[in-house]
Amino acid sequence: MIKVKEGILSYLTLFTSMGILICCALPALLVSLGLGAVLAGLASKWPSLIWISEHKLQVFIFAGAMLAFNGAMMWMNRNAPCPIDPKLRDACIRGRAFSKWIYIFSVLIFLVGFFFAYLAPAIF
């Protein structure tokens, strides 16, 4: 049961990190490349992008909490036993490794979004 929850948390963490990427990193990238018209077209096609950008603090808090909770769950289950059956054991080990990579990717997305949302405007 814990393994299922850990897998679901990994995907939810990735989903919230992608929200941060869409909210903050993608618009900054498009504008810095001189593609502001593309950004305007995306905003008119998907108005929810504007809502996410307007509520970026709440999105960051939620995503940070999800990342922290998922990291804590992964840390607590890092030495949990896998089944004895070789096929199930291998699947368990592969699942843990895959969850770890999803988590690392999510943290990187979070950090990129944080940079573009809060640090880059202060620096540039």
N, C-alpha and C positions, 0 to 999 in steps of 0.2 A: 504493500500500500504506500509506503514511504517513497519507493522508487517511482511510482506513478505520479505522486505529488511533486517529486523533484523534477521529473520530466516536464510536467505541466508548468511548474514555476519557471523552468528554463525558457520555455516558449513564451510565457507571459512577459518575462523580463526582456526577451528579444523584441517582442511586440511593442512594449513601452519605450524601449530604446529607439526603435524605428520611428515612433512618434516624435521623439526628440530630434532625430535626424531630419525628419520632414519639417518640423517646426523651425529649426534654427540653422542647421548646417546647409541644407539644400538651398534655401533662399539666399544665404550669404554667398554660396558658391556660384549660383546663377548670376547674381548681381556683379560679383567680382570678375566674372568672365564676360561681362557685357551683355548678358542675356536677360535683362530685365523684362523684356516683352514676353519671353517664355514664362517667366514667373507670373506675370500678369495673366497670361493665358491659363496657366495652371490654377491660379486663384479663382478665375472665373469658372473654370470647369469643375473644380472641387472647392466650394466655399468653406468646407470644414478646415482647410488649411489656415484660413484667417482666424477661425475660432481657436485652433490650437496655438497659433502665434500670439493671440491676445491673452491666452491663459497659460503662458509658458512656465510661469512660476509653479503653478499647480501641477503641470505635466512633469516638471523636473522633480518636484517633491515626491510625487507618486512613483516615478521611475526610480529615483534614488532609494525610496523605501523598498520597492520591489527588488532592486539589485542587492540591497543590504540583507533582506530576508532570504533571498535565494542563496546568497553567499554563505549566510549562517547555516542554512539547511545543508548545503553541500559540504561545509566544514564539519558539521556534526555527523554526517553520514559518510565521511571519507574512508573510514575503516570498517564500515558495516559489512557483515559477511555476505558473500554471494552464494548462490546454490552450489551444491556439490556436483550436480550433473554437468559434464563438460560443456555441452551446448548452452545451457542456461548460464553457466559461469562466464563463458566467453561473451554472451549477449549482455550480461550484467557489466562486465568490464568495458565493453565497447560503449554501452549506454552511458556509463560514468564519464568516459573520456569525451564522448560527444557532448554531453551536458557541460563539461568543463570548457570546451571550446566555444560553445554557444554563449556561456557566461562571459568569457574573456572578450568575445566579439561584442557583446552587449555593453560591457564596461567601456570598451574603446569607442563605441558609438556615443555613449553617454558623455565621455570626455570631449569628443569632437564637438558635440552639440553644446556642451557647457562653454567651451572655448568661443564658439561663434556667437552664442547668446549673451555671454556676460564679459568675457575677457577681451575679445577682439574689438568691440565697440569702445572699450575704455583705452585700449592701446592705440588704435588707429583713429 
